Amino acid sequence: MRGSDGELAEELESHISLMAEESIGHGVPPEKAWREARLRFGSVDAATESYRDQRKLPLLETVLSDLRFASRGIRRNPGFATVAVLSLAIGIGANTAIFSLVHSVLLQPLAFSDPSRVYGARSLLPQSFGQNAIGVNPMQAREWAKHCPSLEQVALTRGRGAQIAAGGEPAAFRGADVPHNLFSLFGVSPLLGRAFLIEEEEEGHGRVVMLSESVWRSRFSADPSLVGQSILVDGENHVVVGIVPAWFRALGRDVYRPLVLRKDEIGRMNGNFNYSAYVRLRQAATPASAIAEMNVVLARHSGPAGTRMEVKAALIPMHELVTGRARSGLWMLAAAVGAVLLIVCVNLANLMLSRTASRGREAAIRSALGASRGRQMGQILTESLLLSFSGGFLGVVLAGWTLQFLAATSSFDIPRLEEVRLDNFVLGFAFVLTVVTGLLFGALPAWRFTRTQPQEALRAGSHTVTEGRGGLRLRSALISVEVGLSAALLIVAGLLTSSLTHLLDVDKGFSSDGVLTVDVGLAGGRYAEASSKERFFDRLLSAVSVLPGVSAAGAITQLPTLGESWNDPIYLEGAPSEKKHPVNNRYTSPGYFRAMSIPVLSGRVFGESDRGRSVAVLSEKAAKLLWPGEPNVVGRMFMGEDDKLKTLVGVVAEVRATLPSDAPATAYYPYWQRPPGGMSLVVRTTVDPRSVSGALRTALRGEDAQLPIPAIRTMSEVVVGSVAQRRFQRGLMLAFAICGLLVASLGIYGVVSYSVARRRNEIGIRMALGSSRSQLLGLLLRQGMAPVVFGLGVGVAVALLLGQGIRGLLFEVQPADPLTIAGVSAVLLVVGALACLVPARRAAGSDAIAALRLE
Amino acid sequence: MLIWVTHMRSKAEIWQGTLALMVLKTLNSMGTQHGYGIARRIEQTSDDLLAINHGTLYPVLLKLEQEGAIASEWGVSENNRRAKFYRITPAGRRQLSAEVTQWAQATEIVGRFVALKGQKA
């Protein structure tokens, strides 16, 4: 390409020299001859330019020369370039990171085979109090497997934590008891070894275990000979038969053991909905047909009294099971981050408009010299693309760091986070986004740059090209867009913050001030006997209650706000099936209610005197279920805790099992009636909780030196941790909204500065004609704020419309919450006014004569 | 009547077409020629009534070459300079005769109208 340019130059030179030499041959003096020859030839540059235009082919050369010019322009204006590159980096980086999350978490199918045919099975109890879908019981699963042709496979699982001492500090892991066909249902092949055999589900068979890959790597250094070895799980020897690959996190467990069902557990149709079931549909089957078959099976099996309980089946696609709770939040974040990038683009377009406006003369000269319009637009777009790619590159690096940071902190509770990475698809997205962004914010300035007529610009005496009123209107319109987007972002962030505040302020039913908690799990082996567990907790609780600074101590099998658990029915003796009410069940110690400040509404809590008797405490809702309308029920009898006769000793107030949902009906039993393998200790302190934690730890070690002690937390930390995902969403939205606000305010400042600079003449004249400073300020402020107010109005309207979409993420806050809207409007108006005032004050303060003299 | 032709974009295309015709005709009658020679020949043919910007010739030459109407090769000029020599191709001859026919027809039609006006006056 360069060659033919050189060739053309040579050709043209020889043309001119031929002309000159002919004249010389006719006797014209050489100097005159050459000069005339060049004149007659015309402009060599114009000819070269036209020649190049005709040639059109060497795009690469054009691009390279544009790039060189663009980079020179950028180097001359480092301030603008820095602002542009940084804001682009943030915009493109944030979009890339969020897209990566959306892609991996929501869009990618789950990694196991044919994931669209795998569902979680749940039970629907229409009359259940405050719940929708709950778990299944073993008999249901067995019957479904036998009688539903639509279901290719059914697997029942039960969560069971495990303590492993080998390979490091004794630690507790999340685990599950699973059947032999669980992994084949999901299509997971063990990384090493094998899955369970059907014989291993029999009671009394040898103990085997499968470990997840992450445990295998972190505690056993990925030792391949581990398979076949024996390790202590819950204090008993288990043979490791296989390793589960890391990508199978659908169950979120680390330790798998065979599911062993006792005969009595299988036989109970209407109780014990504490299991999870997964099913795989046959090729030709649809979810509807499967549910129909499952319901037929359920209807066939009645309760012991001969009447039917209205249980229906529900199938939840596996993908939704794993990612469902994150879905709307992630889409909201994706929209937000797109809005931020849009604000950045609009702002940069505005900035570039002002830069190119001052280069109007240059545009005119280029035009007069023969540069085509396309060529000039190309040059501006090259500049914007150069900025865009610089920002985009930096942004991708930022996104990578952010994703690494997110993966490292597990405090945000994002499902499938382990699968998120910057793969080629995401990088491709980043590339496309960069190009589109560059074209987007360069298009408008490029178009306007080439619209100016050459004659206007070259008119003597004008220093800048007047854009006319159209230019200022355009830039004000862009400001309105920025402000509108900013308003929408701020409103959503405000709504989320409001939700979170309401959520944390809701009446939980207990008081978490000054309460410490620690999970205590007893491994098997030494604590195989129920009596040894009972004695341990007896001793521990009495030791802890006498620690200095402790006003009350208790324990419970599952803390509030961590979810509902252990659904089992309570009912009056002889009641028909439909009068068996599934409630949440807990084992607690007597001191628990005082430690958590849960009010006792009637009667009393159980105490030491109740050992040897079969007693229980019910929450108010549970009592109302059994004895609706009766005020004094203390002392009555009912069936509970796996169909045993209980005496009610007291009724307590409701406690929320999850923050957003209403409290479920709950039944509390003393732990000594069936000592659990683990409970969470709660300790109310009169002094700063932290100062007691050391003594608490010592007391625990004192009872059993080998006990794994997980972190000691305050109850407030537990409560806040239970809404980790909402906090994540709120945090990001707030960050995006603030970014948007900053960029928008920079934009307002820029436009007002520009307009003020252009109007120095007018301002000078106004002042000379007697306008006071404050009148001038008022005028400039009004004109500067007009697009802001308009944009705010549009933004609020849009936010109201879209607010319906995020209803599911809000808690006790309407999408049209007036407080939030008023607050956001105030913030935007104040920020906008400040951004206008700074340049306006400078202008209004200028000397009238000086302003006029400048022209 | 002196037609002073400058590089005005709005009339460029019309001018380029006319110039292309003149170039093809020149090459057809003169044989192989370099750029300067073509320009001089055009000026001579018009009895110096046509004073063209020689530079405007080159885009036209490139266009004709892109269309395949002419072909070029490097050679040495009379004054021992390297110059590109152009010659017409068979395809160019066909294009030339087609355009000459069109031009003659257009001239005849316009001529009738011009003659008409003259009689009235």
Chai-1 contact restraints between the chains, C-beta under 6 A:
chainA,res_idxA,chainB,res_idxB,connection_type,confidence,min_distance_angstrom,max_distance_angstrom,comment,restraint_id
A,E11,B,K84,contact,1.0,0.0,6.0,A-B,restraint_1
A,S14,B,R81,contact,1.0,0.0,6.0,A-B,restraint_2
A,S14,B,A83,contact,1.0,0.0,6.0,A-B,restraint_3
A,H15,B,G35,contact,1.0,0.0,6.0,A-B,restraint_4
A,H15,B,Y36,contact,1.0,0.0,6.0,A-B,restraint_5
A,L18,B,Y36,contact,1.0,0.0,6.0,A-B,restraint_6
A,E21,B,N79,contact,1.0,0.0,6.0,A-B,restraint_7
A,F41,B,H54,contact,1.0,0.0,6.0,A-B,restraint_8
A,F41,B,G55,contact,1.0,0.0,6.0,A-B,restraint_9
A,G42,B,N53,contact,1.0,0.0,6.0,A-B,restraint_10
A,G42,B,G55,contact,1.0,0.0,6.0,A-B,restraint_11
A,A46,B,H7,contact,1.0,0.0,6.0,A-B,restraint_12
A,A47,B,G55,contact,1.0,0.0,6.0,A-B,restraint_13
A,A47,B,Y58,contact,1.0,0.0,6.0,A-B,restraint_14
A,S50,B,P59,contact,1.0,0.0,6.0,A-B,restraint_15
A,Y51,B,Y58,contact,1.0,0.0,6.0,A-B,restraint_16
A,Y51,B,P59,contact,1.0,0.0,6.0,A-B,restraint_17
A,Y51,B,L62,contact,1.0,0.0,6.0,A-B,restraint_18
A,Q54,B,P59,contact,1.0,0.0,6.0,A-B,restraint_19
A,Q54,B,L62,contact,1.0,0.0,6.0,A-B,restraint_20
A,Q54,B,K63,contact,1.0,0.0,6.0,A-B,restraint_21
